[in-house]
Amino acid sequence: MANADFFKRVYDVVEQIPAGRVTSYGAIAKYLGTPRSSRAVGYAMNAAHSRPEVPAQRVVNRNGLLTGKHHFPGTNLMQQLLESEGIMVDKDQVQDFDEVFWDPLLELEALE
């Protein structure tokens, strides 16, 4: 099943995002060699909530907005999880986004 394989590849990347850092759906898609599949990465993140080893809160949109927050239980769980890792969030926007952004193309290339 291609979809399950893609989701697993997304999760493999997300599991490597360090605490205190975030990345975007598009950055993951580019790293996987499928730059037009940001939405599919989003679907994978929506399905990740049954997988506690996948830190889905660390994946935001390209502007640092918590667009996936509605898929977390409770009202502000995504924000609370990020703040517990030292990431500042104001009005669903990651603060200092450029400083906390983790680009898998740069961070993981040495692992390939």
C-alpha positions, 0 to 999 in steps of 0.5 A: 500500500503506497499510502502506508509507505509514504506515511511511514517515510513521513513519520521517520522524518518527524521522529528525528525533529529535535525537541524545541524545533519545528519544520513544515509540511512542505519541507518534509515533502521536499526532503522525501523527493515529492515537493508537491505533496505537502497536503499528503504530509498533512494527512500523515500528521492527522493520522499520527495521533495514534502514534505517540512516538511521532511528535506531530506538534513539531510540524506546522505550515510554511509560515509557522502557523499551527494549522494542524491544532484542531486535530489534537485533543483539547483546545490548545494541546498542540501549543502546550506541547510546543511551549513545553519544549521551549517554543513560543507561540502567540495567536497560533503562530510560532515565534522566532520561526526562522530560528527554530525551523528545522530543515530536514534537507540540511539536517538529515543530509549527512545521514543519507 
